[in-house]
Amino acid sequence: MALTPVADGELAAIVTSLEMRERPKPRPLPASPFRLVRWASPPPERYRTLFTRIGTPWLWFSRLLLDDAALTAIIDDPAVEVYAVTDRAGIEIGILELDFRVAGECEIGFFGLITELSGKGHGRWLMAETLARAWRPGIGRVWVHTCTLDHPSALNFYQRQGFVAFARAVEIFADPRLLGVLPREAGPHAPVLDQPRPTR
């Protein structure tokens, strides 16, 4: 086996893509104190604020690289649905984005809750709500991808929900913390490598 070096200032992640080809059998939605609220044409800054709040611990950054016009072109597309998870006080604590731009398919583009809610069963509720919206007439495939920079339980979670892995790839990209897109303290599970190495 050979190791592939990753340059200082870059990150590497193994990306696993998973899919469902059949709608799951109906079952009661798990109880939850939260609500899923559709955002129709959200203002870019409001979207970025929630995206950043949910994704910073896992180094989500792709949407933060887009200017307002490019971001709006995606989230205002009639085939893209953006939802916020809100608590009883109306505070936004999660995000869901469904992408129907490919005919017959739904991609779960973004799916997440604030880290304080991890491991408390709320993800099962959000996934049940997600699948209820994703599987609609004309849809024959629902898919999602996750990577090794995400929550360590993410891959197992998707598999437990009925998704089956179908592809794997390695992605190498500039560290968004060094680009100034995310704070340096974001994603401590992936150390920043930009310091001079001691000579031997």
Secondary structure, DSSP 8 states (H G I E B T S, - for coil): -------TTEEEEEEEEEEESS----------S-EEEEESS--HHHHHHHHHHHHGGGT--GGGGS-HHHHHHHHTSTTEEEEEEE-TT--EEEEEEEE--STTEEEEEEEEE-GGGTTTTHHHHHHHHHHHHH--TT--EEEEEEETTS-TTHHHHHHHTT-EEEEEEEEEEE-TTTTTSS-TTS-TTS----S-----
